[in-house]
C-alpha cells in the first residue's frame, strides 16, 4: 500500500469520525433542551458515521492480514486517535442521554 492510499484512508477516517463528533455535540445540545428524540436520532447518525470510519480502518487491517506491507504515517496515527476518541465520546453521550432522561423524569414529577 503506497503513501497516497494510506493518506486517503486516513482522511476518510478523519472525515467520518469528525462528522460523528460534530453530530454528537449536536446531540448534547438536544439533551440539554430535553429533546431526547432528536438526541437519539443524532446519536444514531453519529454511530453510522463511526461505522463508515471503521470500514476504512477495517480495509487496512484486511490488507495487512493478507500480507500487504503498510507503512505507518503520522496522519494515520492521527486518524486512529480521532476515531477512538470519537467512539469513546459516543459511549459517554449515550450514558449522558440516559442521565438527562432520568433527571427530566424526576423533575417533572
Helices and strands as residue ranges (DSSP letters): H 3-32, H 36-65, H 74-107
